[in-house]
């Protein structure tokens, strides 16, 4: 497994994983979560990826993104 900083080429894979997480939440608590919603638009993910104060890291297995970590640097 390889952990690296996310790049714009990872946006589709990150969006897909975010949708999977949202669906799990929606199935468990449809009163709190909307089915089929989108957490971040591709343009928003591009902005986050470019922001050194909010890096996203991805985990790759066999060159396929299989996980992510959204981070925020604070002082």
N, C-alpha and C positions, 0 to 999 in steps of 0.2 A: 504494500500500500504506500502511496505517495501523498504527502500533504504539501500543498503549495498555495500561494496567493491566487485568488480567482482572477480570471481575465475575461474580457468581453465575450470570447468564444464559449465561455461556460454559462452564459445567461440562459439558454434554453434548458440546459440540464438543471440548473439551480431552480428555475421556474417550475420545472416538472416535479422536483423534490418538494418544493414549497406547497404545490397543489396536493401532493400525497399527504403531507402533514395536515393541511387544512381539511382534507376529506376525513381523516381519522378523527379530528376534533368535531367536525360536523356530524359524523355518525354517532359520536358519543354524546354530544350536547347540541342538538339542532336548535335548541332555544337560544343559544348564545352565538353560534357560528352560522354563516350563510354558505350553502352549498354552491359550488361553482364560482366562488369569489376569487379574486386575485389579490395577493398581498402587495406585490410590487409590479409595476409596469416595467417592461424592458428598459425604458429610458431611466427610470428610477434606479434600477440595478446598475446601469452604466455609471450613474453619478456616484453611487455608493462604492463601486469597485475603484473608481478614480480617486476617492477620498482616503487619504492616508490616516485620517483619524477614525475611520469606520471600515477597516479592512474586512474582506470576506476571504475565508480560506476554504478550499475544497479538498476532499479526500478522493483519490483516484485509485481504482483497482483495475488492472488490465486496461489502462488508458480510458476508463469510463468513470465519470464523476458519480460517486455513490454517497456522498455526504457533504455537508457544508457547516461552517461556523461563522456567524456574523459577530464581529467584535466592535467594541467602542473603547477608545483610549480616553481615560479621564484622569484628572489630577484633583 
